[in-house]
Amino acid sequence: MTVLTATYRIVTPMFIGNAEQKADSLRPPSIKGALRFWWRALHWGRCRRNTGTVSEALKDLHHQEARLFGSAADEAGAGQGRFLLRVSQQPRIALETVWPQNNTGSGYLGYGLMATNDRPHREGLKEGTDFRLELRCKPGTPSADVDALIETLRGWSLFGGLGSRARRGFGAVTLLELNGQDERLDQSAYAAAARRILSDAAEVEDFPPYTAFNRHARFGILATGREARETHNQAGLAYKNHRGPSSALRGDVKIPFGLPLQGIDLESRRASPLLFHVHVLRDGSFTAAVLYLPAEFHHEPRYQPADLAGFYRDVAGFVPAEAHP
């Protein structure tokens, strides 16, 4: 039986919660959901290459995902998947109840976390503490599936996090150790690892039907620093300068950054194609990065432009040009 043991660090406050919105522990279903997301993002290109149409690729992706991660009980062939995941070490619980604040870069990225007249500030886990995952693969699990899980564990660390506003760099995680192997990276190795993933997806020419790596993807470093929160704040200030009230972007031009959009469309929902992340480096410093993963934007005809590259131009323009693969 193959067992994968991965130790991660929480790099920025993580806004998770139970039914009462209390941050008390990391739950395997939430982590498995995050791993599913990054597995899908990483594997679209392979499914697309191995099938004739987008529809066939989606069916293949769904089949592979269900086989590896498990599927709902009401689906044909439902089951647990190829592995069992548990949190073998919970992070130290220390609560964050005041960060981020309004009128800051982090506050701009963390809309919805701050206190309002109707509700208190969201409660999160403070950063700087470690947790450990154990993935027990079932006997007979193909080595290709184990490799896919390893790739996903690393991908989550390079780009992702857990909890509310994870796409905005909150709840960021960094892989420290995998099966006893040191996984910490310096700045150049971190950027190189991200670029390799983008390079592998360069032959996926079409915009995918969901958030996944493709040739239009971009990656860039926004800030570096000695403190995680300040590094995150600098990334938020850069984004605010690009898209916020002081920028030249107005009205409908902001739609590609995500919906709902105040004054334009409060009903539709579409996540931004920009994913922020803060990574702790080998020397203990921090780097804030942004990943641009464009896809088909929305099912409504009014949000289906003929020129998606042009539609996303202002979004893609936020990523530092020197970091493109």
C-alpha positions as CSV (number, residue, x, y, z in Angstrom):
1,M,0.0,0.0,0.0
2,T,1.4,3.4,-1.0
3,V,1.1,6.2,1.6
4,L,1.8,9.8,0.8
5,T,2.5,12.0,3.8
6,A,2.6,15.8,3.1
7,T,3.4,18.5,5.6
8,Y,2.1,22.0,4.8
9,R,2.3,25.5,6.4
10,I,-0.5,27.9,6.5
11,V,1.0,31.1,5.1
12,T,-1.8,33.6,5.4
13,P,-4.8,33.6,7.7
14,M,-7.2,30.8,6.7
15,F,-10.9,31.6,6.9
16,I,-12.5,28.2,7.2
17,G,-15.5,27.5,9.4
18,N,-17.9,24.9,10.7
19,A,-21.7,25.3,10.6
20,E,-21.4,28.2,13.0
21,Q,-18.6,29.8,11.0
22,K,-16.1,29.0,13.7
23,A,-12.5,28.1,12.6
24,D,-11.8,25.0,14.8
25,S,-10.0,22.5,12.5
26,L,-9.1,21.4,9.0
27,R,-11.6,18.9,7.6
28,P,-10.7,16.2,5.1
29,P,-13.7,16.9,2.7
30,S,-12.6,20.6,2.3
31,I,-9.0,19.6,1.6
32,K,-10.1,16.9,-0.8
33,G,-12.3,19.5,-2.6
34,A,-9.3,21.8,-3.0
35,L,-7.2,18.9,-4.4
36,R,-10.0,18.0,-6.8
37,F,-9.9,21.6,-8.1
38,W,-6.2,21.5,-8.8
39,W,-6.3,18.0,-10.2
40,R,-9.0,19.2,-12.7
41,A,-6.9,22.3,-13.6
42,L,-3.8,20.2,-14.2
43,H,-5.4,17.4,-16.1
44,W,-7.7,19.1,-18.7
45,G,-4.9,19.3,-21.3
46,R,-4.3,15.5,-21.1
47,C,-8.0,14.7,-21.4
48,R,-8.3,17.2,-24.3
49,R,-5.3,15.7,-26.2
50,N,-6.6,12.1,-25.8
51,T,-10.2,12.8,-27.1
52,G,-11.7,14.2,-30.2
53,T,-14.1,16.8,-28.8
54,V,-14.6,19.0,-25.8
55,S,-17.6,16.9,-24.8
56,E,-15.6,13.7,-24.9
57,A,-12.8,15.3,-23.0
58,L,-15.2,16.3,-20.2
59,K,-16.6,12.8,-20.0
60,D,-13.1,11.4,-19.8
61,L,-12.2,13.9,-17.1
62,H,-15.3,13.1,-15.1
63,H,-14.6,9.4,-15.3
64,Q,-11.0,9.8,-14.2
65,E,-11.9,12.1,-11.4
66,A,-14.6,9.8,-10.1
67,R,-12.2,6.8,-10.2
68,L,-9.4,8.7,-8.4
69,F,-11.4,10.9,-5.9
70,G,-14.7,9.0,-5.6
71,S,-18.1,10.1,-6.8
72,A,-21.5,10.8,-5.3
73,A,-23.6,7.9,-4.1
74,D,-26.3,8.5,-6.8
75,E,-23.9,8.2,-9.7
76,A,-23.3,5.1,-11.7
77,G,-20.1,3.4,-10.4
78,A,-20.1,5.4,-7.2
79,G,-17.3,4.7,-4.8
80,Q,-14.7,6.0,-2.5
81,G,-12.0,6.5,-5.0
82,R,-8.4,5.2,-5.0
83,F,-7.3,6.8,-1.7
84,L,-8.4,7.8,1.8
85,L,-7.3,11.2,3.1
86,R,-6.9,12.1,6.7
87,V,-5.4,15.1,8.6
88,S,-2.8,13.3,10.7
89,Q,-1.7,16.5,12.4
90,Q,-4.0,19.5,12.9
91,P,-2.6,23.0,12.9
92,R,-2.2,24.9,16.1
93,I,-5.5,26.8,16.7
94,A,-4.9,30.5,17.1
95,L,-7.8,32.7,15.9
96,E,-7.6,35.8,13.7
97,T,-10.6,38.2,14.1
98,V,-9.4,41.6,12.9
99,W,-7.3,41.1,9.7
100,P,-7.7,42.3,7.0
101,Q,-8.9,45.8,7.5
102,N,-10.7,48.2,5.1
103,N,-8.7,50.6,3.0
104,T,-5.7,48.3,2.6
105,G,-4.4,46.1,-0.2
106,S,-5.4,42.9,1.7
107,G,-8.8,44.5,2.5
108,Y,-9.3,45.0,-1.2
109,L,-8.7,41.4,-1.9
110,G,-10.6,40.2,1.1
111,Y,-14.0,41.8,0.4
112,G,-16.6,39.9,2.5
113,L,-14.3,39.0,5.4
114,M,-14.5,42.3,7.2
115,A,-17.1,43.3,9.8
116,T,-20.2,45.1,8.7
117,N,-23.2,46.6,10.5
118,D,-24.9,43.2,10.2
119,R,-22.2,40.8,11.1
120,P,-18.8,40.5,12.8
121,H,-15.4,40.0,11.1
122,R,-14.9,36.5,9.8
123,E,-13.0,34.2,12.1
124,G,-9.9,32.5,10.7
125,L,-6.8,30.5,11.7
126,K,-3.7,32.5,12.1
127,E,-0.8,31.8,9.8
128,G,2.6,30.2,10.6
129,T,1.4,26.8,11.8
130,D,1.8,23.5,10.1
131,F,-0.5,20.6,9.3
132,R,0.1,17.1,7.9
133,L,-2.0,15.0,5.5
134,E,-1.9,11.3,5.0
135,L,-3.2,9.8,1.7
136,R,-3.5,6.0,1.8
137,C,-3.8,4.6,-1.6
138,K,-5.7,1.4,-2.0
139,P,-3.8,-1.8,-2.9
140,G,-3.4,-2.0,-6.6
141,T,-3.5,1.7,-7.2
142,P,-1.6,2.3,-10.5
143,S,1.6,4.3,-10.2
144,A,0.2,6.9,-12.7
145,D,-2.5,7.7,-10.1
146,V,0.0,8.0,-7.3
147,D,2.1,10.4,-9.6
148,A,-1.1,12.4,-10.3
149,L,-1.7,12.8,-6.6
150,I,1.9,13.9,-6.0
151,E,1.6,16.4,-8.9
152,T,-1.7,17.7,-7.4
153,L,-0.3,18.1,-3.9
154,R,2.6,20.2,-5.3
155,G,0.3,22.2,-7.6
156,W,-2.0,23.1,-4.6
157,S,1.2,24.4,-2.9
158,L,2.4,26.4,-5.8
159,F,-0.9,28.2,-6.5
160,G,-3.6,27.5,-3.9
161,G,-5.0,27.6,-0.5
162,L,-8.1,26.7,1.5
163,G,-11.2,28.5,2.8
164,S,-13.0,31.7,2.0
165,R,-11.2,34.0,-0.5
166,A,-8.6,31.4,-1.2
167,R,-8.5,32.6,-4.8
168,R,-7.4,36.0,-3.3
169,G,-4.4,34.6,-1.5
170,F,-6.1,34.0,1.9
171,G,-5.5,30.6,3.5
172,A,-2.5,30.1,1.3
173,V,-0.5,26.8,1.9
174,T,3.1,25.8,1.1
175,L,4.3,22.2,0.9
176,L,7.3,21.8,3.3
177,E,7.9,18.0,3.1
178,L,6.5,15.1,1.1
179,N,7.3,11.5,2.3
180,G,10.4,12.8,4.1
181,Q,11.7,14.8,1.1
182,D,12.3,18.6,1.6
183,E,10.0,20.4,-0.8
184,R,10.9,24.0,0.2
185,L,11.8,26.2,-2.8
186,D,13.8,29.4,-3.2
187,Q,12.5,32.2,-5.3
188,S,13.9,31.1,-8.7
189,A,12.9,27.4,-8.1
190,Y,9.4,28.5,-7.2
191,A,9.0,30.5,-10.4
192,A,10.6,27.8,-12.5
193,A,8.2,25.2,-11.1
194,A,5.2,27.3,-12.0
195,R,6.5,28.0,-15.4
196,R,7.0,24.3,-16.1
197,I,3.3,23.6,-15.5
198,L,2.3,26.5,-17.8
199,S,4.8,25.2,-20.4
200,D,3.3,21.7,-20.3
201,A,-0.2,23.2,-21.1
202,A,1.0,25.3,-24.0
203,E,-0.5,23.0,-26.6
204,V,-4.0,23.5,-25.2
205,E,-5.0,26.2,-27.7
206,D,-8.7,26.6,-27.0
207,F,-10.1,28.3,-23.9
208,P,-11.2,25.4,-21.7
209,P,-14.8,25.0,-20.5
210,Y,-13.7,25.5,-16.8
211,T,-10.7,26.9,-14.9
212,A,-7.8,24.9,-16.2
213,F,-4.2,25.4,-17.5
214,N,-4.0,26.3,-21.2
215,R,-1.7,28.3,-23.5
216,H,-3.3,31.6,-22.5
217,A,-2.4,31.1,-18.9
218,R,0.1,33.5,-17.3
219,F,2.0,33.5,-14.0
220,G,3.8,36.4,-12.3
221,I,5.5,37.6,-9.1
222,L,3.8,40.6,-7.6
223,A,5.8,41.2,-4.4
224,T,8.4,39.8,-2.0
225,G,9.0,40.5,1.6
226,R,9.9,39.3,5.1
227,E,6.3,39.3,6.4
228,A,3.5,37.3,4.9
229,R,0.7,39.8,5.5
230,E,2.6,42.7,4.2
231,T,3.6,40.8,1.1
232,H,-0.1,39.9,0.6
233,N,-1.0,43.6,1.2
234,Q,1.5,44.7,-1.5
235,A,-0.1,42.3,-4.0
236,G,-3.5,43.7,-3.1
237,L,-2.4,47.3,-3.6
238,A,-1.0,46.3,-7.0
239,Y,-4.4,44.8,-7.9
240,K,-6.3,47.8,-6.5
241,N,-4.1,50.2,-8.6
242,H,-4.9,48.1,-11.7
243,R,-8.6,47.6,-11.3
244,G,-9.8,49.9,-8.4
245,P,-11.3,53.3,-8.3
246,S,-8.1,55.1,-9.3
247,S,-7.6,53.0,-12.4
248,A,-8.8,53.8,-15.9
249,L,-11.1,50.8,-15.9
250,R,-14.7,51.7,-15.8
251,G,-18.1,50.0,-16.1
252,D,-18.4,46.9,-18.4
253,V,-14.7,46.8,-18.9
254,K,-14.4,45.2,-15.4
255,I,-16.8,42.3,-16.2
256,P,-13.9,39.9,-17.2
257,F,-12.5,40.3,-13.7
258,G,-15.5,38.4,-12.3
259,L,-19.2,38.7,-11.4
260,P,-21.2,40.1,-9.6
261,L,-20.1,43.6,-10.4
262,Q,-21.5,46.6,-8.5
263,G,-23.6,48.8,-10.7
264,I,-23.5,46.4,-13.7
265,D,-24.7,42.9,-12.8
266,L,-25.5,41.8,-9.2
267,E,-27.2,38.5,-10.2
268,S,-24.7,36.6,-12.3
269,R,-21.8,34.7,-10.7
270,R,-18.4,34.1,-12.3
271,A,-15.1,33.7,-10.4
272,S,-12.2,35.8,-11.5
273,P,-9.6,34.2,-13.7
274,L,-6.9,35.6,-11.4
275,L,-5.7,33.5,-8.5
276,F,-3.5,35.0,-5.9
277,H,-1.1,33.1,-3.7
278,V,1.5,33.8,-1.0
279,H,4.4,31.3,-0.8
280,V,6.9,30.9,2.0
281,L,10.4,30.4,0.6
282,R,13.3,28.3,1.8
283,D,15.0,31.3,3.6
284,G,11.8,32.2,5.4
285,S,10.9,35.1,3.2
286,F,7.6,35.4,1.2
287,T,6.6,35.9,-2.4
288,A,3.2,36.9,-3.6
289,A,2.2,35.6,-7.0
290,V,-0.8,35.7,-9.4
291,L,-1.9,33.0,-11.8
292,Y,-4.1,33.9,-14.7
293,L,-6.2,30.9,-15.8
294,P,-8.8,32.1,-18.4
295,A,-11.6,29.9,-19.6
296,E,-15.0,30.2,-21.2
297,F,-16.6,33.0,-19.2
298,H,-20.3,32.4,-18.8
299,H,-23.2,30.4,-20.1
300,E,-25.3,33.5,-20.9
301,P,-25.1,34.6,-24.5
302,R,-24.3,38.2,-23.5
303,Y,-21.1,37.0,-21.8
304,Q,-19.9,34.9,-24.7
305,P,-17.7,37.2,-26.9
306,A,-16.3,35.9,-30.2
307,D,-12.9,37.2,-29.1
308,L,-12.2,35.8,-25.7
309,A,-8.5,36.9,-25.8
310,G,-9.6,40.5,-26.4
311,F,-12.3,40.2,-23.8
312,Y,-9.7,39.2,-21.2
313,R,-7.0,41.7,-22.3
314,D,-7.2,44.0,-19.3
315,V,-7.2,41.0,-16.9
316,A,-4.2,39.4,-18.5
317,G,-2.4,42.7,-18.5
318,F,-2.3,42.6,-14.7
319,V,0.3,39.8,-14.7
320,P,3.9,41.1,-14.8
321,A,5.1,40.7,-18.4
322,E,8.6,39.5,-17.5
323,A,7.2,36.4,-15.8
324,H,5.3,35.0,-18.7
325,P,6.5,31.5,-19.8
